Amino acid sequence: MFQGFISINKPVGLRSSTCVEKVKRILGNKTKVGHGGTLDSSAGGVLVMLLGASTRLSGYVMRMPKTYRAVLKLGSETTTCDYTGDVTAAGDTQNIRESDIDSVIPRFLGWRMQTPPDISAIHVKGRRAHEIRRSGGTPDLAARPVFIKSVRREGPISSEGELSLAINCGKGVYVRAIARDMGRMLGCRAHIASLTRLAIGPFALENALRVDEDFSVRGDDMASAVFPPESLGSYLPLYSAGESDASKLAQGRTVMFSGLRRETCGAYCPGETIIISRRNAMTVGTLGRTGGTTVVKPEINIDEMNGAAGAAS
């Protein structure tokens, strides 16, 4: 059985759930498949597929920072906040300058409250917001805190009124809502003309498996694109455990942090999460304090990772 991750370059037009079904069909129905964060069908770019026991790591992948390239179309707002929706409001763009864009960008940085688009997968009283909106209702969506690390303008406003932005952000950010809110701040309205996810944590677009809308990928090619679960050790803090501690972790028991050996510092540390390698297995654990001592509590154990390197076991 396959275990690990596949980073695919999702084409515009495909739903994330469809990609899960396609990968499952190619690798075999016995392979458990999930994804590490939905990418709208109207957007393209990195979609991380999780295989086997690695599907249990979806929450950690979803919390990884994401990088996008968003092209905004100035002058109109739509029902979906992107090019697929109907225009709901329009504005004059003749007096909008690059300096105006630069002056509003700081208002989007750091922690801020963001109201998701009506056409979104957010649950409202047991129903998806997009289901309520498309059935003629108006979903009661509350603003929620999101973190946006950076927004950078890439070049001037085009003659067609389009503007490219590079955005680095955390979990739960709707880039479509950034376009909507920026258009309102500028007074000209705006929506997403195109959106590409360039990276999720260590999974970058240039290393992603390219597929077409028909998902015409050979099983061998897809199998060779599988990253093993322990590959997260290049991104999250990685430690190794001795035989005694490894046995305790496998049993779900807490171990002393001082007994672990650091292997990598990791480029990203979500909260107090670390990875511990242990004889063809790994544990995702969290740091805590017990009686004045720092300990590691195992959260997820993944065992028998022989099938993670792209060959079926």
ZADO-1210 file (C-alpha; in nm, 4 decimals, padded with zeros to 6 digits):
<atoms>
<atom x="00.0000" y="00.0000" z="00.0000" code="MET" pos="1"/>
<atom x="00.1212" y="00.3500" z="-00.0800" code="PHE" pos="2"/>
<atom x="00.1938" y="00.5968" z="00.1979" code="GLN" pos="3"/>
<atom x="00.3124" y="00.9554" z="00.1817" code="GLY" pos="4"/>
<atom x="00.2305" y="01.2594" z="-00.0312" code="PHE" pos="5"/>
<atom x="00.1884" y="01.3466" z="-00.3967" code="ILE" pos="6"/>
<atom x="00.2094" y="01.7108" z="-00.4969" code="SER" pos="7"/>
<atom x="00.0157" y="01.7628" z="-00.8195" code="ILE" pos="8"/>
<atom x="-00.0167" y="02.0676" z="-01.0421" code="ASN" pos="9"/>
<atom x="-00.3972" y="02.0774" z="-01.0548" code="LYS" pos="10"/>
<atom x="-00.5397" y="02.2146" z="-01.3787" code="PRO" pos="11"/>
<atom x="-00.8038" y="02.4871" z="-01.3703" code="VAL" pos="12"/>
<atom x="-01.1472" y="02.3278" z="-01.3988" code="GLY" pos="13"/>
<atom x="-01.0881" y="02.0203" z="-01.1827" code="LEU" pos="14"/>
<atom x="-01.2395" y="01.9918" z="-00.8349" code="ARG" pos="15"/>
<atom x="-01.0128" y="01.8780" z="-00.5518" code="SER" pos="16"/>
<atom x="-01.2506" y="01.5893" z="-00.4755" code="SER" pos="17"/>
<atom x="-01.2260" y="01.4766" z="-00.8398" code="THR" pos="18"/>
<atom x="-00.8463" y="01.4680" z="-00.8086" code="CYS" pos="19"/>
<atom x="-00.8778" y="01.2440" z="-00.5031" code="VAL" pos="20"/>
<atom x="-01.0981" y="01.0035" z="-00.7010" code="GLU" pos="21"/>
<atom x="-00.8572" y="01.0045" z="-00.9970" code="LYS" pos="22"/>
<atom x="-00.5508" y="00.9323" z="-00.7833" code="VAL" pos="23"/>
<atom x="-00.7348" y="00.6549" z="-00.6026" code="LYS" pos="24"/>
<atom x="-00.8302" y="00.4959" z="-00.9346" code="ARG" pos="25"/>
<atom x="-00.4721" y="00.5120" z="-01.0669" code="ILE" pos="26"/>
<atom x="-00.3024" y="00.3787" z="-00.7535" code="LEU" pos="27"/>
<atom x="-00.5735" y="00.1242" z="-00.6758" code="GLY" pos="28"/>
<atom x="-00.8920" y="00.1345" z="-00.4739" code="ASN" pos="29"/>
<atom x="-00.7166" y="-00.0184" z="-00.1731" code="LYS" pos="30"/>
<atom x="-00.5100" y="00.2996" z="-00.1367" code="THR" pos="31"/>
<atom x="-00.6612" y="00.5511" z="00.1020" code="LYS" pos="32"/>
<atom x="-00.6417" y="00.9005" z="-00.0526" code="VAL" pos="33"/>
<atom x="-00.7173" y="01.2480" z="00.0813" code="GLY" pos="34"/>
<atom x="-00.5904" y="01.5992" z="00.0237" code="HIS" pos="35"/>
<atom x="-00.4156" y="01.8621" z="00.2335" code="GLY" pos="36"/>
<atom x="-00.6425" y="02.1584" z="00.1633" code="GLY" pos="37"/>
<atom x="-00.9036" y="02.2277" z="-00.1050" code="THR" pos="38"/>
<atom x="-00.8117" y="02.4308" z="-00.4123" code="LEU" pos="39"/>
<atom x="-01.1063" y="02.5900" z="-00.5942" code="ASP" pos="40"/>
<atom x="-01.1921" y="02.4395" z="-00.9322" code="SER" pos="41"/>
<atom x="-01.1442" y="02.7884" z="-01.0804" code="SER" pos="42"/>
<atom x="-00.7829" y="02.7931" z="-00.9535" code="ALA" pos="43"/>
<atom x="-00.4775" y="02.5908" z="-01.0504" code="GLY" pos="44"/>
<atom x="-00.1510" y="02.4910" z="-00.8900" code="GLY" pos="45"/>
<atom x="-00.0314" y="02.2834" z="-00.5965" code="VAL" pos="46"/>
<atom x="-00.2722" y="02.0305" z="-00.4486" code="LEU" pos="47"/>
<atom x="-00.1156" y="01.7927" z="-00.1965" code="VAL" pos="48"/>
<atom x="-00.2575" y="01.4403" z="-00.2025" code="MET" pos="49"/>
<atom x="-00.2167" y="01.2267" z="00.1110" code="LEU" pos="50"/>
<atom x="-00.1874" y="00.8498" z="00.0821" code="LEU" pos="51"/>
<atom x="-00.2476" y="00.5677" z="00.3265" code="GLY" pos="52"/>
<atom x="-00.1853" y="00.6446" z="00.6928" code="ALA" pos="53"/>
<atom x="-00.0495" y="00.9855" z="00.5887" code="SER" pos="54"/>
<atom x="-00.4102" y="01.1010" z="00.5478" code="THR" pos="55"/>
<atom x="-00.3990" y="01.1388" z="00.9257" code="ARG" pos="56"/>
<atom x="-00.1506" y="01.4219" z="00.8728" code="LEU" pos="57"/>
<atom x="-00.3966" y="01.6349" z="00.6752" code="SER" pos="58"/>
<atom x="-00.4442" y="01.8804" z="00.9610" code="GLY" pos="59"/>
<atom x="-00.0703" y="01.9492" z="00.9759" code="TYR" pos="60"/>
<atom x="-00.0425" y="01.9981" z="00.6005" code="VAL" pos="61"/>
<atom x="-00.3425" y="02.2333" z="00.6032" code="MET" pos="62"/>
<atom x="-00.1735" y="02.4491" z="00.8669" code="ARG" pos="63"/>
<atom x="00.1366" y="02.4971" z="00.6524" code="MET" pos="64"/>
<atom x="00.1818" y="02.8413" z="00.4936" code="PRO" pos="65"/>
<atom x="00.0653" y="02.8813" z="00.1350" code="LYS" pos="66"/>
<atom x="00.1924" y="03.0984" z="-00.1494" code="THR" pos="67"/>
<atom x="-00.0321" y="03.2224" z="-00.4307" code="TYR" pos="68"/>
<atom x="-00.0103" y="03.4303" z="-00.7427" code="ARG" pos="69"/>
<atom x="-00.3395" y="03.6164" z="-00.7810" code="ALA" pos="70"/>
<atom x="-00.4349" y="03.8268" z="-01.0804" code="VAL" pos="71"/>
<atom x="-00.7014" y="04.0809" z="-00.9862" code="LEU" pos="72"/>
<atom x="-00.9399" y="04.2313" z="-01.2364" code="LYS" pos="73"/>
<atom x="-01.0155" y="04.5856" z="-01.1245" code="LEU" pos="74"/>
<atom x="-01.3524" y="04.7424" z="-01.1995" code="GLY" pos="75"/>
<atom x="-01.6095" y="04.4824" z="-01.0967" code="SER" pos="76"/>
<atom x="-01.7119" y="04.2546" z="-00.8095" code="GLU" pos="77"/>
<atom x="-01.8833" y="03.9205" z="-00.8708" code="THR" pos="78"/>
<atom x="-02.1040" y="03.6748" z="-00.6836" code="THR" pos="79"/>
<atom x="-01.8141" y="03.4309" z="-00.6471" code="THR" pos="80"/>
<atom x="-01.5428" y="03.6959" z="-00.6062" code="CYS" pos="81"/>
<atom x="-01.3735" y="03.5484" z="-00.9136" code="ASP" pos="82"/>
<atom x="-01.4193" y="03.5331" z="-01.2907" code="TYR" pos="83"/>
<atom x="-01.6794" y="03.2544" z="-01.2757" code="THR" pos="84"/>
<atom x="-01.9472" y="03.4668" z="-01.1086" code="GLY" pos="85"/>
<atom x="-02.1982" y="03.7276" z="-01.2185" code="ASP" pos="86"/>
<atom x="-02.1113" y="04.0942" z="-01.1750" code="VAL" pos="87"/>
<atom x="-02.2813" y="04.2438" z="-00.8692" code="THR" pos="88"/>
<atom x="-02.1106" y="04.5853" z="-00.8585" code="ALA" pos="89"/>
<atom x="-01.8833" y="04.7953" z="-01.0796" code="ALA" pos="90"/>
<atom x="-01.6527" y="05.0904" z="-01.0285" code="GLY" pos="91"/>
<atom x="-01.4330" y="05.3371" z="-01.2110" code="ASP" pos="92"/>
<atom x="-01.0667" y="05.2358" z="-01.2490" code="THR" pos="93"/>
<atom x="-00.9400" y="05.5363" z="-01.4449" code="GLN" pos="94"/>
<atom x="-00.7910" y="05.7079" z="-01.1418" code="ASN" pos="95"/>
<atom x="-00.6470" y="05.3961" z="-00.9756" code="ILE" pos="96"/>
<atom x="-00.2656" y="05.4020" z="-00.9648" code="ARG" pos="97"/>
<atom x="-00.0016" y="05.1581" z="-00.8423" code="GLU" pos="98"/>
<atom x="00.0593" y="05.3898" z="-00.5467" code="SER" pos="99"/>
<atom x="-00.3050" y="05.3393" z="-00.4451" code="ASP" pos="100"/>
<atom x="-00.2511" y="04.9624" z="-00.4439" code="ILE" pos="101"/>
<atom x="00.0665" y="04.9968" z="-00.2393" code="ASP" pos="102"/>
<atom x="-00.1094" y="05.2165" z="00.0162" code="SER" pos="103"/>
<atom x="-00.3827" y="04.9606" z="00.0942" code="VAL" pos="104"/>
<atom x="-00.1631" y="04.6467" z="00.0999" code="ILE" pos="105"/>
<atom x="-00.0436" y="04.7023" z="00.4616" code="PRO" pos="106"/>
<atom x="-00.4061" y="04.6848" z="00.5763" code="ARG" pos="107"/>
<atom x="-00.4116" y="04.3173" z="00.4772" code="PHE" pos="108"/>
<atom x="-00.1000" y="04.2068" z="00.6645" code="LEU" pos="109"/>
<atom x="-00.0784" y="04.0134" z="00.9908" code="GLY" pos="110"/>
<atom x="-00.3818" y="03.8905" z="01.1768" code="TRP" pos="111"/>
<atom x="-00.7050" y="04.0400" z="01.0443" code="ARG" pos="112"/>
<atom x="-01.0750" y="03.9582" z="01.0341" code="MET" pos="113"/>
<atom x="-01.1942" y="03.8210" z="00.7005" code="GLN" pos="114"/>
<atom x="-01.5482" y="03.7359" z="00.5910" code="THR" pos="115"/>
<atom x="-01.5472" y="03.4360" z="00.3536" code="PRO" pos="116"/>
<atom x="-01.7175" y="03.4673" z="00.0125" code="PRO" pos="117"/>
<atom x="-02.0815" y="03.3570" z="-00.0066" code="ASP" pos="118"/>
<atom x="-01.9731" y="03.0915" z="-00.2563" code="ILE" pos="119"/>
<atom x="-01.7526" y="02.8905" z="-00.0213" code="SER" pos="120"/>
<atom x="-01.7505" y="02.5552" z="00.1567" code="ALA" pos="121"/>
<atom x="-01.8009" y="02.7096" z="00.5021" code="ILE" pos="122"/>
<atom x="-02.0757" y="02.5365" z="00.7010" code="HIS" pos="123"/>
<atom x="-02.3649" y="02.7586" z="00.8101" code="VAL" pos="124"/>
<atom x="-02.6201" y="02.5825" z="01.0316" code="LYS" pos="125"/>
<atom x="-02.5401" y="02.2460" z="00.8779" code="GLY" pos="126"/>
<atom x="-02.5314" y="02.3594" z="00.5138" code="ARG" pos="127"/>
<atom x="-02.2491" y="02.4760" z="00.2885" code="ARG" pos="128"/>
<atom x="-02.2524" y="02.8488" z="00.2234" code="ALA" pos="129"/>
<atom x="-02.2472" y="02.7927" z="-00.1539" code="HIS" pos="130"/>
<atom x="-02.5551" y="02.5680" z="-00.1300" code="GLU" pos="131"/>
<atom x="-02.7470" y="02.8410" z="00.0529" code="ILE" pos="132"/>
<atom x="-02.6364" y="03.1093" z="-00.1953" code="ARG" pos="133"/>
<atom x="-02.7149" y="02.9034" z="-00.5044" code="ARG" pos="134"/>
<atom x="-03.0594" y="02.8137" z="-00.3713" code="SER" pos="135"/>
<atom x="-03.1433" y="03.1838" z="-00.3488" code="GLY" pos="136"/>
<atom x="-03.0561" y="03.2473" z="00.0152" code="GLY" pos="137"/>
<atom x="-02.7930" y="03.4613" z="00.1807" code="THR" pos="138"/>
<atom x="-02.5565" y="03.2704" z="00.4121" code="PRO" pos="139"/>
<atom x="-02.4926" y="03.4356" z="00.7475" code="ASP" pos="140"/>
<atom x="-02.1128" y="03.4292" z="00.7371" code="LEU" pos="141"/>
<atom x="-01.9226" y="03.5702" z="01.0326" code="ALA" pos="142"/>
<atom x="-01.5804" y="03.7291" z="00.9948" code="ALA" pos="143"/>
<atom x="-01.2990" y="03.5149" z="01.1336" code="ARG" pos="144"/>
<atom x="-00.9326" y="03.5748" z="01.2116" code="PRO" pos="145"/>
<atom x="-00.6805" y="03.4826" z="00.9411" code="VAL" pos="146"/>
<atom x="-00.3071" y="03.5444" z="00.9080" code="PHE" pos="147"/>
<atom x="-00.1515" y="03.6994" z="00.5973" code="ILE" pos="148"/>
<atom x="00.2274" y="03.7146" z="00.6067" code="LYS" pos="149"/>
<atom x="00.2910" y="03.9148" z="00.2918" code="SER" pos="150"/>
<atom x="00.1253" y="04.0711" z="-00.0126" code="VAL" pos="151"/>
<atom x="00.3500" y="04.1983" z="-00.2900" code="ARG" pos="152"/>
<atom x="00.2510" y="04.3760" z="-00.6093" code="ARG" pos="153"/>
<atom x="00.4128" y="04.2174" z="-00.9167" code="GLU" pos="154"/>
<atom x="00.4405" y="04.4902" z="-01.1752" code="GLY" pos="155"/>
<atom x="00.2096" y="04.7676" z="-01.2884" code="PRO" pos="156"/>
<atom x="-00.1631" y="04.7659" z="-01.3551" code="ILE" pos="157"/>
<atom x="-00.2119" y="04.6358" z="-01.7099" code="SER" pos="158"/>
<atom x="-00.3973" y="04.8181" z="-01.9842" code="SER" pos="159"/>
<atom x="-00.6837" y="04.5691" z="-01.9256" code="GLU" pos="160"/>
<atom x="-00.7062" y="04.6742" z="-01.5611" code="GLY" pos="161"/>
<atom x="-00.5410" y="04.3605" z="-01.4239" code="GLU" pos="162"/>
<atom x="-00.2979" y="04.3472" z="-01.1334" code="LEU" pos="163"/>
<atom x="-00.0768" y="04.0571" z="-01.0203" code="SER" pos="164"/>
<atom x="-00.0131" y="03.9978" z="-00.6497" code="LEU" pos="165"/>
<atom x="00.2116" y="03.7456" z="-00.4715" code="ALA" pos="166"/>
<atom x="00.0488" y="03.6388" z="-00.1448" code="ILE" pos="167"/>
<atom x="00.1873" y="03.4315" z="00.1416" code="ASN" pos="168"/>
<atom x="-00.0688" y="03.3349" z="00.4022" code="CYS" pos="169"/>
<atom x="-00.1858" y="03.0833" z="00.6597" code="GLY" pos="170"/>
<atom x="-00.4743" y="02.8399" z="00.6874" code="LYS" pos="171"/>
<atom x="-00.8270" y="02.9519" z="00.6078" code="GLY" pos="172"/>
<atom x="-00.7445" y="03.2586" z="00.3985" code="VAL" pos="173"/>
<atom x="-00.9719" y="03.3165" z="00.0995" code="TYR" pos="174"/>
<atom x="-00.7672" y="03.4934" z="-00.1679" code="VAL" pos="175"/>
<atom x="-01.0943" y="03.5702" z="-00.3453" code="ARG" pos="176"/>
<atom x="-01.1997" y="03.7663" z="-00.0377" code="ALA" pos="177"/>
<atom x="-00.8723" y="03.9623" z="-00.0491" code="ILE" pos="178"/>
<atom x="-00.9583" y="04.0689" z="-00.4050" code="ALA" pos="179"/>
<atom x="-01.3123" y="04.1630" z="-00.3000" code="ARG" pos="180"/>
<atom x="-01.1970" y="04.3633" z="00.0020" code="ASP" pos="181"/>
<atom x="-00.9137" y="04.5365" z="-00.1830" code="MET" pos="182"/>
<atom x="-01.1532" y="04.6443" z="-00.4581" code="GLY" pos="183"/>
<atom x="-01.3863" y="04.7907" z="-00.1992" code="ARG" pos="184"/>
<atom x="-01.1038" y="04.9754" z="-00.0248" code="MET" pos="185"/>
<atom x="-00.9912" y="05.1224" z="-00.3565" code="LEU" pos="186"/>
<atom x="-01.3482" y="05.2144" z="-00.4430" code="GLY" pos="187"/>
<atom x="-01.3329" y="05.0461" z="-00.7841" code="CYS" pos="188"/>
<atom x="-01.4378" y="04.6881" z="-00.6947" code="ARG" pos="189"/>
<atom x="-01.2338" y="04.3843" z="-00.7998" code="ALA" pos="190"/>
<atom x="-01.2427" y="04.0091" z="-00.8453" code="HIS" pos="191"/>
<atom x="-00.9955" y="03.7280" z="-00.9165" code="ILE" pos="192"/>
<atom x="-00.9152" y="03.6884" z="-01.2864" code="ALA" pos="193"/>
<atom x="-00.6803" y="03.3937" z="-01.2247" code="SER" pos="194"/>
<atom x="-00.5357" y="03.2208" z="-00.9185" code="LEU" pos="195"/>
<atom x="-00.2397" y="02.9836" z="-00.8919" code="THR" pos="196"/>
<atom x="-00.1193" y="02.8171" z="-00.5725" code="ARG" pos="197"/>
<atom x="00.2585" y="02.8151" z="-00.5947" code="LEU" pos="198"/>
<atom x="00.3396" y="02.6258" z="-00.2755" code="ALA" pos="199"/>
<atom x="00.2098" y="02.4582" z="00.0382" code="ILE" pos="200"/>
<atom x="00.4932" y="02.4384" z="00.2864" code="GLY" pos="201"/>
<atom x="00.7749" y="02.2390" z="00.1209" code="PRO" pos="202"/>
<atom x="00.5557" y="02.1315" z="-00.1721" code="PHE" pos="203"/>
<atom x="00.6373" y="02.3724" z="-00.4553" code="ALA" pos="204"/>
<atom x="00.4815" y="02.4036" z="-00.7999" code="LEU" pos="205"/>
<atom x="00.8082" y="02.3415" z="-00.9849" code="GLU" pos="206"/>
<atom x="00.8309" y="01.9956" z="-00.8228" code="ASN" pos="207"/>
<atom x="00.4638" y="01.9054" z="-00.8626" code="ALA" pos="208"/>
<atom x="00.3404" y="01.6262" z="-01.0887" code="LEU" pos="209"/>
<atom x="00.1771" y="01.7815" z="-01.3944" code="ARG" pos="210"/>
<atom x="-00.1570" y="01.6347" z="-01.4947" code="VAL" pos="211"/>
<atom x="-00.4160" y="01.7306" z="-01.7556" code="ASP" pos="212"/>
<atom x="-00.7926" y="01.7532" z="-01.7147" code="GLU" pos="213"/>
<atom x="-00.8270" y="01.3854" z="-01.8079" code="ASP" pos="214"/>
<atom x="-00.5647" y="01.2878" z="-01.5472" code="PHE" pos="215"/>
<atom x="-00.3869" y="01.0791" z="-01.8090" code="SER" pos="216"/>
<atom x="-00.0943" y="00.9774" z="-01.5876" code="VAL" pos="217"/>
<atom x="00.0644" y="00.6338" z="-01.5838" code="ARG" pos="218"/>
<atom x="00.0553" y="00.4514" z="-01.2525" code="GLY" pos="219"/>
<atom x="00.4341" y="00.4144" z="-01.2535" code="ASP" pos="220"/>
<atom x="00.4832" y="00.7875" z="-01.3052" code="ASP" pos="221"/>
<atom x="00.2466" y="00.8682" z="-01.0212" code="MET" pos="222"/>
<atom x="00.4058" y="00.6097" z="-00.7944" code="ALA" pos="223"/>
<atom x="00.7510" y="00.7576" z="-00.8551" code="SER" pos="224"/>
<atom x="00.6173" y="01.1007" z="-00.7524" code="ALA" pos="225"/>
<atom x="00.5273" y="00.9878" z="-00.3997" code="VAL" pos="226"/>
<atom x="00.7116" y="01.1672" z="-00.1196" code="PHE" pos="227"/>
<atom x="00.7536" y="00.9444" z="00.1900" code="PRO" pos="228"/>
<atom x="00.5912" y="01.0580" z="00.5167" code="PRO" pos="229"/>
<atom x="00.9298" y="01.1318" z="00.6734" code="GLU" pos="230"/>
<atom x="00.9981" y="01.3889" z="00.4009" code="SER" pos="231"/>
<atom x="00.8175" y="01.6345" z="00.6288" code="LEU" pos="232"/>
<atom x="01.1324" y="01.6174" z="00.8395" code="GLY" pos="233"/>
<atom x="01.2955" y="01.8584" z="00.5971" code="SER" pos="234"/>
<atom x="01.0318" y="02.1145" z="00.6898" code="TYR" pos="235"/>
<atom x="00.9151" y="02.0387" z="01.0431" code="LEU" pos="236"/>
<atom x="01.1573" y="01.9902" z="01.3356" code="PRO" pos="237"/>
<atom x="01.2790" y="01.6285" z="01.3197" code="LEU" pos="238"/>
<atom x="01.4117" y="01.4216" z="01.6108" code="TYR" pos="239"/>
<atom x="01.5121" y="01.0577" z="01.6480" code="SER" pos="240"/>
<atom x="01.4345" y="00.8292" z="01.9416" code="ALA" pos="241"/>
<atom x="01.6273" y="00.5475" z="02.1026" code="GLY" pos="242"/>
<atom x="01.4833" y="00.1973" z="02.1251" code="GLU" pos="243"/>
<atom x="01.3158" y="00.2466" z="02.4642" code="SER" pos="244"/>
<atom x="01.1545" y="00.5797" z="02.3767" code="ASP" pos="245"/>
<atom x="01.0554" y="00.4524" z="02.0322" code="ALA" pos="246"/>
<atom x="00.8703" y="00.1649" z="02.1973" code="SER" pos="247"/>
<atom x="00.6890" y="00.4023" z="02.4334" code="LYS" pos="248"/>
<atom x="00.5857" y="00.6342" z="02.1502" code="LEU" pos="249"/>
<atom x="00.4548" y="00.3382" z="01.9477" code="ALA" pos="250"/>
<atom x="00.2347" y="00.2525" z="02.2464" code="GLN" pos="251"/>
<atom x="00.1067" y="00.6089" z="02.2685" code="GLY" pos="252"/>
<atom x="00.3047" y="00.6875" z="02.5846" code="ARG" pos="253"/>
<atom x="00.4722" y="01.0182" z="02.6691" code="THR" pos="254"/>
<atom x="00.8534" y="01.0408" z="02.6618" code="VAL" pos="255"/>
<atom x="01.1104" y="01.2875" z="02.7937" code="MET" pos="256"/>
<atom x="01.2064" y="01.5495" z="02.5376" code="PHE" pos="257"/>
<atom x="01.5672" y="01.5462" z="02.6641" code="SER" pos="258"/>
<atom x="01.5989" y="01.1835" z="02.5535" code="GLY" pos="259"/>
<atom x="01.5469" y="01.2667" z="02.1862" code="LEU" pos="260"/>
<atom x="01.8195" y="01.3640" z="01.9415" code="ARG" pos="261"/>
<atom x="01.7644" y="01.6550" z="01.7063" code="ARG" pos="262"/>
<atom x="01.8161" y="01.5769" z="01.3372" code="GLU" pos="263"/>
<atom x="01.6843" y="01.8938" z="01.1681" code="THR" pos="264"/>
<atom x="01.5616" y="02.2295" z="01.2954" code="CYS" pos="265"/>
<atom x="01.2907" y="02.2534" z="01.0323" code="GLY" pos="266"/>
<atom x="01.1884" y="02.5593" z="00.8336" code="ALA" pos="267"/>
<atom x="00.8443" y="02.5724" z="00.9921" code="TYR" pos="268"/>
<atom x="00.7175" y="02.4967" z="01.3400" code="CYS" pos="269"/>
<atom x="00.3389" y="02.4914" z="01.3885" code="PRO" pos="270"/>
<atom x="00.2896" y="02.5493" z="01.7591" code="GLY" pos="271"/>
<atom x="00.4983" y="02.2972" z="01.9530" code="GLU" pos="272"/>
<atom x="00.4839" y="02.0134" z="01.7005" code="THR" pos="273"/>
<atom x="00.7797" y="01.7882" z="01.6203" code="ILE" pos="274"/>
<atom x="00.8375" y="01.4692" z="01.4214" code="ILE" pos="275"/>
<atom x="01.0191" y="01.1728" z="01.5756" code="ILE" pos="276"/>
<atom x="01.1652" y="00.9029" z="01.3514" code="SER" pos="277"/>
<atom x="01.1727" y="00.5472" z="01.4847" code="ARG" pos="278"/>
<atom x="01.2748" y="00.2404" z="01.2792" code="ARG" pos="279"/>
<atom x="01.0732" y="00.2619" z="00.9585" code="ASN" pos="280"/>
<atom x="00.8044" y="00.4547" z="01.1461" code="ALA" pos="281"/>
<atom x="00.7381" y="00.8057" z="01.2661" code="MET" pos="282"/>
<atom x="00.5487" y="00.9892" z="01.5360" code="THR" pos="283"/>
<atom x="00.4041" y="01.3383" z="01.5281" code="VAL" pos="284"/>
<atom x="00.4120" y="01.4721" z="01.8824" code="GLY" pos="285"/>
<atom x="00.3553" y="01.7892" z="02.0796" code="THR" pos="286"/>
<atom x="00.5739" y="01.9370" z="02.3504" code="LEU" pos="287"/>
<atom x="00.4337" y="01.9921" z="02.6968" code="GLY" pos="288"/>
<atom x="00.5290" y="02.0229" z="03.0604" code="ARG" pos="289"/>
<atom x="00.4786" y="01.7619" z="03.3312" code="THR" pos="290"/>
<atom x="00.6070" y="01.8292" z="03.6802" code="GLY" pos="291"/>
<atom x="00.8522" y="02.0898" z="03.5552" code="GLY" pos="292"/>
<atom x="00.9894" y="01.8554" z="03.2863" code="THR" pos="293"/>
<atom x="00.9459" y="01.8982" z="02.9103" code="THR" pos="294"/>
<atom x="00.7828" y="01.5922" z="02.7584" code="VAL" pos="295"/>
<atom x="00.6588" y="01.4813" z="02.4171" code="VAL" pos="296"/>
<atom x="00.3058" y="01.3491" z="02.3847" code="LYS" pos="297"/>
<atom x="00.2485" y="01.1347" z="02.0721" code="PRO" pos="298"/>
<atom x="-00.0456" y="01.2550" z="01.8626" code="GLU" pos="299"/>
<atom x="-00.0143" y="01.0428" z="01.5462" code="ILE" pos="300"/>
<atom x="00.1857" y="00.7260" z="01.4854" code="ASN" pos="301"/>
<atom x="00.2589" y="00.6058" z="01.1322" code="ILE" pos="302"/>
<atom x="00.4131" y="00.2609" z="01.1088" code="ASP" pos="303"/>
<atom x="00.5534" y="00.0360" z="00.8352" code="GLU" pos="304"/>
<atom x="00.6511" y="00.3040" z="00.5869" code="MET" pos="305"/>
<atom x="00.8156" y="00.0700" z="00.3362" code="ASN" pos="306"/>
<atom x="00.5616" y="00.1588" z="00.0687" code="GLY" pos="307"/>
<atom x="00.6266" y="00.5312" z="00.0881" code="ALA" pos="308"/>
<atom x="00.9058" y="00.5629" z="-00.1635" code="ALA" pos="309"/>
<atom x="00.6970" y="00.5099" z="-00.4724" code="GLY" pos="310"/>
<atom x="00.6874" y="00.1308" z="-00.4897" code="ALA" pos="311"/>
<atom x="00.3846" y="-00.0715" z="-00.3807" code="ALA" pos="312"/>
<atom x="00.4458" y="-00.3026" z="-00.0895" code="SER" pos="313"/>
</atoms>
